[in-house]
């Protein structure tokens, strides 16, 4: 099971490392800035269909979104 709080923290860290704003990620994933904010705060998770766009936007592999090596 995925800990959405940990996922959100990881997502925020990856976004900062990529020097992106939440708005940048939202535009690249075709979602609202509020959705990205909720993901990072651990209030919700992105849909599985968005993970590919999310990883691409952050310049990482999908497994990196979950902290796997």
N, C-alpha and C positions, 0 to 999 in steps of 0.2 A: 504494500500500500504506500502511496505517496504522501509525504507530509507536506501539505500545501504551504505552510509557513516557511519551511526550509526551501521549498521550490521558489517561493517569492523572494527570499533573501538571495538565493543563487541568481535568479533572473536580474535583480537589481544590481548585483555585483557585476554580472556579465555586461549589462547595459552601460554601467559606469566605465568599465574597462574598454568598451568599444567607443567611449566618448559620445554617447547618444543620449538624447532627451527622450522622455516618455512619448512625446509627440512624434519623434522620428520612428520609433518602434511601432507606434500605432499606425502611422501611414504605411509603413512597409508590410504590415500584417493585415491591413484593411479592417481595422477595428478602431474603436474610440479610445481616446486618451484615458478615459475613465476605466475602460476594461484593463488596460495595462497597469494602471494604478492599483486596481483590485487584485490583479495577479501578484504584484510586488508586495502588497500588504497581506497576502495569504487569505484573502476573502473569497477568491474564486481561482479557478484554473483555466488556462486556455483550452479550447476545443482541440481534440486530437488532430483535426485537419489543419490547424494553424501552426502546429509545432514545426513543420518544415519551413514555413515563412519566417517564423520566429528565430529559428536557428540561423537561417540565411541572413536575416537582418543583423544578428549579433556576431556573425562571422565564426560560428562554432558548429559542431555536429549536434544532432538531436540528443545524443547520449550525454553531451556536456551540459545540457540544460538541467540534467538531474544529478550532476556532480559525479558521474561515472568516469573512470579513466580508461 
